[in-house]
C-alpha cells in the first residue's frame, strides 16, 4: 500500500513542532534560548548563498554545538569538491570529504529556509489545471482564461541538513570571513571575574551558545566578549551566570530548580541573578543605558510571577546582596 503523501500544512506543522521541541529541551535545562544580548546582526553563520542565517537558524545551530563559520548542504559539498555522484560504498564518494570521528560522519545541523511554492493547481491525474502567467498576476485555466490572483504563491519552511566547512567537512571556503568585532575588557570588573574564578575553581567556557550555568558540571558557558554588541552587555550576562554559580551546594547552597519543574522557584532565582549582576555592574560605575534596558526587558519577561508574589523583589534583593558579597570575597554571611 502506497504511503499517503503529507500535505504542505502537515509538513509545516511537523517542522514547527520540531523547532518548538528543541526550544523546550533548552528550557528543561534551565536555558532561555531567546534571551540573548550577543551580537546576531552579523552572526557569522553563513549559508550556501553567502547570506547570514536568520536568528532562528543561528540559534538552533549554536544550541547544537555549532560555531561561527560557513555551512554547506550535501549538494553544495559535492559541487565544491567536484564530485558528480551521490554517496556510495564503492570508490571515491562524498563521504571522503567528512572529518570522521571514530569512523562516523559528523552529525548534521538542521536549518529551515523559506521557499516560494508557485501557485499551481492539479487535477486527480496530476495534470496542471491552473498555472501563473508571466506577469504573476493571473492564473490560467486549461483554456487560457485568466483568473486574477493576489499572490504568486505561498511561502513555506523547508528543512536542510548542513555541515560546517573546515570543521565537519573538507571543502573550499567560498565566502570571506567577516572582520572580527573587538570589545575591550573592562579592567575594573575583569579583576572580580578572574579572582572569583581562581578562588572557586570555576571553569568559564567561551562558546557561541546561550549563556548558562551547569550546576552538575559547575561550569559557566558564555559567548566570547567579541560576540557581544558591547563589553557592558558581555559582563552583564557573565555576572548573571556567576550569580547562578553561587547557588552551588559548596557555596551558598540555593535551590537551582529547572523551569519545567517549578516555574516560581526558577523565576525567583533568575531575579536574584539579574539583580546581583546589576548591583555589581553599578557598584563599579558601569551604568550604561543599554545594559539597564536589557536587564529591565529580562525582568519584565517574568512580570506574571512578580505580580503574583509582590514580596519577590524585596526577598530577591536580600539574597542578591549575599550573592554579590560572595562573588567579591567568598564569605558566607
C-alpha positions in Angstrom: 0.0 0.0 0.0 1.4 3.4 -1.1 2.3 5.8 1.7 -0.1 8.7 1.7 1.7 11.9 0.8 1.6 14.6 3.5 0.0 17.9 2.8 2.1 21.1 2.9 0.3 22.2 6.1 1.1 18.9 7.8 4.8 19.2 6.8 4.8 22.8 8.2 3.2 21.6 11.5 5.8 18.9 11.9 8.7 21.4 11.3 7.3 23.9 13.8 6.8 21.1 16.3 10.4 20.1 15.8 11.7 23.6 16.3 9.5 24.0 19.4 10.8 20.7 20.8 14.4 22.0 20.6 13.4 25.1 22.5 11.6 23.1 25.1 14.7 20.9 25.6 16.6 24.1 26.4 14.0 25.3 28.8 14.0 21.9 30.6 17.7 22.5 31.2 17.1 26.0 32.7 18.2 27.8 29.5 16.1 30.5 27.8 17.1 30.3 24.1 15.8 33.7 23.1 17.3 35.6 26.0 20.4 36.8 24.1 22.4 40.1 24.2 25.1 38.8 22.0 25.5 40.1 18.5 23.3 38.4 16.0 23.0 41.2 13.4 26.2 39.9 11.8 26.1 36.4 13.2 29.0 34.8 11.2 26.8 31.7 10.5 26.8 31.7 6.7 24.8 29.5 4.3 25.5 28.3 0.8 24.3 31.5 -0.8 26.6 33.7 1.3 23.7 35.1 3.3 23.9 35.0 7.1 21.4 32.6 8.6 18.3 34.0 10.3 18.2 34.4 14.1 16.2 31.2 14.4 18.7 29.1 12.4 21.7 30.7 14.1 20.3 29.9 17.4 19.4 26.3 16.5 22.9 25.6 15.2 24.5 27.2 18.3 22.3 25.1 20.5 23.6 22.0 18.7 27.2 22.9 19.3 27.9 24.7 16.0 30.2 27.7 15.8 30.6 30.7 13.5 31.5 29.7 10.0 30.3 28.7 6.6 27.8 25.8 6.3 27.0 23.7 3.2 24.4 21.2 2.2 25.3 17.8 0.7 24.6 19.1 -2.8 26.8 22.1 -2.3 29.6 20.0 -0.8 29.5 17.8 -4.0 29.7 20.9 -6.2 32.7 22.4 -4.4 34.6 19.1 -4.4 33.9 18.2 -8.0 32.1 15.0 -7.1 29.4 14.1 -9.6 27.9 11.0 -7.9 25.8 10.8 -4.8 27.3 9.0 -1.8 28.0 5.3 -2.5 30.0 2.5 -1.0 32.4 1.9 -3.9 35.3 4.2 -5.0 35.6 7.9 -4.2 32.5 9.3 -2.8 31.3 12.4 -1.0 31.8 10.8 2.4 35.5 11.0 1.9 35.2 14.8 2.5 33.8 14.5 6.0 36.0 14.8 9.1 35.1 11.5 10.6 35.1 10.9 14.4 35.6 7.3 15.4 34.8 6.3 11.9 31.4 8.1 12.0 30.3 11.1 9.9 29.7 14.2 12.0 26.0 14.8 12.9 24.5 17.5 10.7 22.8 20.7 11.8 19.3 21.3 10.6 18.3 24.7 9.1 15.0 25.9 8.0 14.7 28.1 4.9 11.7 29.8 3.3 10.7 28.8 -0.2 8.0 30.0 -2.5 5.5 27.4 -3.7 4.4 28.5 -7.1 0.6 28.6 -7.4 -0.3 25.5 -9.5 -3.5 23.5 -9.2 -3.5 20.0 -10.5 -6.3 17.5 -11.2 -6.6 13.9 -10.0 -4.3 12.7 -12.7 -1.6 15.2 -11.7 -2.1 17.5 -14.8 -1.8 21.2 -14.2 -5.2 22.9 -14.4 -4.2 26.3 -13.4 -0.8 28.0 -13.7 0.5 31.5 -13.2 1.0 33.6 -16.3 4.2 35.6 -17.0 3.0 38.6 -15.1 2.3 36.6 -12.0 -1.0 38.4 -11.6 -3.3 35.8 -13.2 -4.0 32.1 -13.1 -4.6 30.5 -16.4 -7.1 27.6 -16.8 -6.8 24.9 -19.4 -8.5 27.1 -22.0 -6.1 30.0 -21.3 -8.7 32.1 -19.4 -7.2 34.5 -16.9 -8.3 34.3 -13.3 -7.0 37.2 -11.1 -4.9 36.3 -8.1 -3.4 38.4 -5.3 -0.2 36.4 -4.8 2.1 34.3 -6.9 2.2 31.5 -4.3 2.8 31.0 -0.6 6.0 30.8 1.5 6.7 27.7 3.3 9.5 26.3 5.5 11.8 23.5 4.2 14.4 21.8 6.2 18.0 21.1 5.1 20.9 19.3 6.7 24.1 21.3 6.7 27.7 20.8 7.9 30.4 23.4 8.8 33.2 23.9 6.3 36.6 23.2 7.7 35.2 21.7 10.9 32.9 18.9 9.8 33.7 18.8 6.1 36.7 19.3 3.9 36.0 21.6 1.0 37.0 25.2 -0.1 35.5 28.2 1.6 33.5 30.3 -0.8 32.9 33.4 1.2 35.4 35.6 3.0 35.4 35.6 6.8 33.9 38.7 8.4 36.2 41.1 10.2 36.1 40.3 13.9 34.5 42.7 16.2 36.7 43.9 19.1 35.4 44.6 22.5 37.9 45.6 25.1 37.7 44.0 28.6 36.7 46.4 31.4 39.6 46.2 33.9 37.5 47.0 37.0 35.1 44.1 36.6 37.5 41.7 34.9 39.6 41.7 38.1 36.5 40.5 40.0 35.8 37.7 37.5 39.4 36.5 37.5 39.6 36.5 41.3 36.3 34.6 41.7 37.2 32.1 39.0 40.5 31.3 40.6 39.2 31.1 44.1 36.3 28.9 43.3 37.9 26.8 40.6 35.1 27.6 38.3 35.6 26.9 34.5 34.3 29.6 32.2 34.0 28.2 28.7 33.6 30.7 25.8 31.4 29.1 23.2 28.8 30.7 20.9 25.7 29.4 22.6 23.1 30.7 25.1 24.8 31.9 28.3 24.2 29.3 31.0 25.5 27.8 34.3 25.6 24.0 34.6 25.3 23.0 38.3 26.2 19.4 37.7 29.5 20.3 35.9 29.9 23.5 37.9 30.7 25.4 34.8 29.7 28.6 33.1 29.3 28.7 29.3 29.1 32.1 27.5 30.0 33.5 24.1 33.3 35.4 24.0 33.3 39.2 24.7 33.7 39.9 20.9 30.5 38.1 20.1 28.5 40.7 22.1 27.3 44.1 21.0 29.3 45.7 23.8 31.6 44.9 26.6 29.0 46.0 29.1 26.5 43.5 27.7 29.1 40.7 28.0 29.8 41.4 31.7 26.1 41.8 32.5 25.5 38.3 31.2 28.7 36.9 32.7 27.8 38.2 36.2 24.3 36.8 35.8 25.7 33.3 35.3 28.3 33.8 38.0 25.5 34.7 40.4 23.8 31.4 39.5 27.1 29.6 40.3 27.0 30.9 43.9 23.9 28.7 44.3 26.0 25.5 44.2 25.9 23.4 47.4 29.6 24.1 48.1 28.9 27.9 48.0 25.6 29.5 49.1 23.6 26.3 48.5 20.5 27.7 46.9 17.8 25.6 45.2 18.6 25.9 41.4 15.3 24.4 40.1 14.8 24.0 36.3 11.9 25.9 34.8 10.0 22.7 33.8 10.0 21.6 37.5 9.0 24.7 39.3 8.4 28.0 37.4 8.0 30.0 40.6 11.4 28.9 42.1 13.1 29.3 38.7 11.7 32.9 38.3 12.9 33.8 41.8 16.5 32.5 41.0 16.5 34.4 37.7 15.5 37.6 39.5 18.3 37.1 42.1 20.9 36.6 39.4 19.8 39.7 37.4 19.7 42.0 40.5 23.1 40.7 41.6 24.6 41.3 38.2 23.2 44.9 38.0 24.4 45.6 41.6 28.0 44.6 40.7 28.0 46.5 37.5 26.6 49.6 39.1 28.9 49.3 42.1 31.8 49.6 39.7 30.4 52.6 37.9 29.1 50.7 34.8 25.7 52.1 34.4 25.0 52.2 30.7 21.6 52.7 29.2 22.0 49.5 27.0 22.8 47.3 30.0 19.9 48.7 32.0 17.5 48.3 29.2 18.4 44.7 28.7 18.0 43.9 32.4 14.6 45.6 32.5 13.4 43.7 29.5 14.6 40.4 31.1 12.8 41.1 34.4 9.6 42.1 32.5 9.6 38.7 30.9 8.8 37.3 34.4 6.2 40.0 35.3 3.5 37.5 35.9 5.5 35.8 38.6 6.3 39.2 40.2 2.6 40.3 40.2 1.5 37.0 41.8 4.2 37.5 44.6 4.7 41.2 45.5 7.4 40.3 48.1 9.5 38.5 45.5 11.6 41.6 44.6 12.3 42.5 48.2 13.3 39.0 49.0 15.4 38.7 45.8 17.3 41.9 46.7 18.2 40.4 50.1 19.6 37.2 48.5 21.3 39.2 45.7 23.3 41.1 48.3 24.6 37.9 49.7 25.4 36.7 46.2 27.3 39.9 45.3 29.2 39.7 48.6 30.2 36.1 47.9 31.4 36.9 44.4 33.5 39.7 45.9 35.1 37.9 48.8 33.8 34.4 49.2 32.5 34.9 52.7 29.1 33.4 53.7 27.1 35.9 55.7 
